[in-house]
């Protein structure tokens, strides 16, 4: 397991629609493990594979219950609305106000290819939407009502 370099806005990989995962093998498991190390090292809540230069439909999200690994995820239903701040490991130094569904239902596969469903609300729903947008070449700055600079880190 190793920390990977997080690409920044302007890198073309962030604007590509990612390819579906077809092989649920050791290479995928290593990618997922590296993504978890990277998101923790960067103090993030989630990470999509294109953020480390890999154009595959793979996401990890770190919530209170621990990590979710979502492979080939799709949002199948959503409800309500929430408006709140978002940042991104690939858009350093900025934050924006983004409208997202309050609740989402998603289907995905785990690292072994088994199908799963999840229901997410609140911050978890926001994180699912944010990370799945990455898989379609969309950044939160494309959806933000406003974007502002964060104070420099000391």
The 8 nearest C-alpha neighbors of each residue, nearest first, counted from 0:
[[1, 33, 32, 29, 36, 2, 30, 34],
 [0, 2, 33, 3, 36, 37, 32, 34],
 [1, 3, 37, 36, 33, 4, 0, 40],
 [4, 2, 37, 1, 51, 5, 33, 34],
 [3, 5, 51, 6, 2, 37, 52, 50],
 [6, 4, 51, 50, 3, 89, 7, 88],
 [7, 5, 50, 51, 89, 4, 10, 52],
 [6, 8, 89, 90, 10, 9, 5, 91],
 [9, 7, 10, 90, 89, 13, 6, 11],
 [8, 10, 11, 7, 13, 14, 6, 12],
 [9, 11, 12, 8, 13, 7, 6, 14],
 [10, 12, 13, 14, 9, 15, 8, 136],
 [13, 11, 14, 15, 10, 49, 52, 54],
 [12, 14, 11, 136, 49, 15, 10, 50],
 [136, 15, 13, 11, 12, 137, 16, 135],
 [16, 14, 136, 12, 13, 17, 135, 11],
 [15, 17, 135, 136, 134, 18, 14, 54],
 [18, 16, 54, 55, 134, 56, 15, 135],
 [17, 19, 55, 56, 54, 20, 16, 134],
 [20, 18, 56, 71, 55, 21, 17, 70],
 [19, 21, 22, 55, 56, 71, 18, 70],
 [20, 22, 19, 23, 18, 112, 71, 24],
 [23, 21, 24, 20, 27, 112, 26, 25],
 [22, 24, 111, 112, 27, 110, 21, 25],
 [23, 25, 27, 26, 22, 28, 111, 110],
 [24, 26, 28, 27, 29, 23, 30, 22],
 [25, 27, 29, 24, 28, 30, 23, 22],
 [28, 26, 30, 24, 25, 29, 23, 31],
 [27, 29, 25, 31, 30, 26, 32, 24],
 [30, 28, 32, 26, 27, 31, 25, 33],
 [31, 29, 27, 33, 28, 32, 34, 26],
 [32, 30, 34, 28, 29, 33, 27, 35],
 [31, 33, 29, 35, 34, 30, 0, 28],
 [34, 32, 0, 36, 1, 30, 35, 31],
 [35, 33, 37, 31, 32, 36, 30, 38],
 [34, 36, 32, 38, 37, 33, 39, 31],
 [35, 37, 33, 39, 34, 2, 38, 40],
 [36, 38, 2, 34, 40, 35, 39, 3],
 [39, 37, 43, 41, 35, 40, 36, 42],
 [38, 40, 42, 36, 41, 37, 43, 35],
 [39, 41, 37, 38, 42, 36, 2, 43],
 [40, 42, 38, 39, 43, 37, 88, 36],
 [43, 41, 39, 40, 38, 44, 37, 88],
 [44, 42, 38, 41, 45, 39, 88, 46],
 [45, 43, 61, 60, 38, 62, 42, 46],
 [46, 44, 60, 59, 43, 61, 38, 130],
 [45, 47, 59, 58, 38, 130, 60, 48],
 [46, 48, 58, 50, 49, 130, 57, 133],
 [47, 49, 53, 50, 57, 51, 55, 58],
 [50, 48, 53, 52, 54, 51, 47, 13],
 [51, 49, 48, 6, 5, 52, 47, 89],
 [52, 50, 5, 49, 48, 53, 6, 4],
 [51, 53, 49, 50, 12, 54, 6, 48],
 [54, 52, 49, 48, 55, 51, 50, 12],
 [53, 55, 17, 49, 18, 48, 52, 12],
 [56, 54, 17, 18, 57, 53, 19, 48],
 [57, 55, 71, 19, 17, 134, 18, 70],
 [56, 58, 70, 48, 55, 69, 47, 71],
 [59, 57, 47, 69, 46, 68, 48, 70],
 [58, 60, 68, 46, 45, 67, 69, 47],
 [61, 59, 45, 67, 66, 44, 62, 46],
 [60, 62, 66, 44, 65, 45, 67, 59],
 [63, 61, 65, 64, 66, 60, 44, 123],
 [62, 64, 65, 61, 66, 123, 60, 44],
 [63, 65, 62, 66, 61, 67, 60, 123],
 [66, 64, 62, 63, 61, 67, 60, 68],
 [67, 65, 61, 60, 62, 68, 59, 64],
 [66, 68, 60, 59, 69, 61, 65, 62],
 [67, 69, 59, 58, 109, 66, 70, 60],
 [70, 68, 58, 107, 72, 57, 109, 108],
 [69, 71, 57, 108, 72, 107, 56, 109],
 [70, 72, 56, 107, 19, 57, 108, 20],
 [73, 71, 107, 70, 106, 69, 105, 74],
 [74, 72, 105, 106, 75, 107, 71, 131],
 [73, 75, 105, 104, 76, 106, 103, 72],
 [76, 74, 105, 104, 73, 106, 77, 103],
 [77, 75, 104, 103, 74, 78, 105, 102],
 [78, 76, 103, 102, 100, 104, 79, 75],
 [77, 79, 102, 100, 101, 103, 80, 76],
 [80, 78, 101, 100, 102, 81, 77, 99],
 [79, 81, 100, 101, 99, 98, 82, 78],
 [80, 82, 101, 99, 98, 100, 83, 79],
 [83, 81, 98, 97, 99, 96, 80, 84],
 [82, 84, 96, 97, 81, 85, 98, 95],
 [83, 85, 96, 95, 97, 94, 86, 82],
 [86, 84, 95, 94, 96, 83, 97, 87],
 [85, 87, 94, 93, 95, 84, 88, 90],
 [88, 86, 90, 89, 91, 85, 94, 139],
 [87, 89, 90, 91, 43, 86, 5, 41],
 [90, 88, 7, 87, 8, 6, 91, 5],
 [91, 89, 87, 88, 8, 7, 93, 92],
 [92, 90, 93, 88, 89, 87, 7, 86],
 [91, 93, 149, 148, 90, 94, 151, 150],
 [94, 92, 148, 149, 91, 147, 90, 86],
 [95, 93, 86, 147, 85, 146, 148, 84],
 [94, 96, 146, 85, 84, 145, 143, 147],
 [95, 97, 84, 83, 143, 145, 144, 85],
 [96, 98, 143, 82, 83, 144, 95, 142],
 [99, 97, 82, 81, 83, 80, 96, 100],
 [98, 100, 81, 80, 125, 82, 97, 101],
 [101, 99, 80, 79, 102, 78, 81, 77],
 [100, 102, 80, 79, 81, 121, 120, 78],
 [103, 101, 120, 78, 100, 77, 119, 124],
 [104, 102, 77, 119, 76, 118, 124, 105],
 [103, 105, 118, 76, 117, 75, 74, 77],
 [106, 104, 74, 75, 117, 73, 116, 103],
 [105, 107, 116, 73, 72, 115, 74, 117],
 [106, 108, 72, 115, 71, 70, 69, 114],
 [109, 107, 114, 70, 112, 113, 115, 69],
 [108, 110, 112, 111, 113, 70, 69, 68],
 [109, 111, 112, 23, 28, 108, 70, 27],
 [110, 112, 109, 23, 113, 108, 24, 28],
 [113, 111, 108, 109, 110, 23, 114, 70],
 [112, 114, 108, 109, 111, 115, 110, 107],
 [115, 113, 108, 107, 112, 109, 116, 106],
 [116, 114, 107, 106, 108, 113, 117, 109],
 [117, 115, 106, 105, 107, 118, 114, 104],
 [118, 116, 105, 104, 119, 106, 115, 103],
 [117, 119, 104, 103, 105, 120, 116, 102],
 [120, 118, 124, 103, 123, 102, 104, 117],
 [121, 119, 102, 124, 123, 101, 122, 103],
 [120, 122, 124, 123, 101, 125, 102, 119],
 [121, 123, 125, 124, 126, 120, 119, 101],
 [122, 124, 126, 125, 119, 121, 120, 127],
 [125, 123, 119, 120, 127, 121, 122, 126],
 [126, 124, 122, 128, 123, 127, 129, 99],
 [125, 127, 129, 123, 124, 128, 130, 122],
 [128, 126, 124, 130, 129, 125, 131, 123],
 [129, 127, 131, 125, 126, 130, 132, 124],
 [130, 128, 126, 132, 127, 131, 125, 139],
 [129, 131, 133, 132, 127, 128, 47, 126],
 [132, 130, 134, 128, 133, 129, 127, 135],
 [131, 133, 137, 129, 135, 134, 130, 128],
 [132, 134, 136, 137, 130, 131, 135, 138],
 [135, 133, 131, 17, 132, 136, 56, 16],
 [136, 134, 16, 132, 133, 137, 17, 15],
 [14, 135, 137, 15, 133, 16, 13, 134],
 [138, 136, 132, 133, 135, 14, 141, 139],
 [139, 137, 140, 141, 133, 132, 136, 142],
 [138, 140, 141, 142, 143, 129, 137, 97],
 [141, 139, 143, 138, 142, 95, 146, 137],
 [142, 140, 139, 138, 143, 137, 144, 97],
 [143, 141, 139, 140, 97, 144, 138, 98],
 [144, 142, 97, 140, 145, 96, 95, 141],
 [145, 143, 96, 97, 142, 146, 95, 98],
 [144, 146, 143, 95, 96, 147, 97, 140],
 [147, 145, 95, 94, 143, 96, 93, 140],
 [146, 148, 94, 93, 95, 149, 145, 92],
 [149, 147, 93, 92, 94, 150, 146, 95],
 [148, 150, 92, 93, 151, 147, 94, 152],
 [149, 151, 152, 148, 92, 93, 153, 147],
 [152, 150, 149, 153, 92, 148, 93, 91],
 [153, 151, 150, 149, 92, 91, 148, 93],
 [152, 151, 150, 149, 92, 91, 148, 93]]
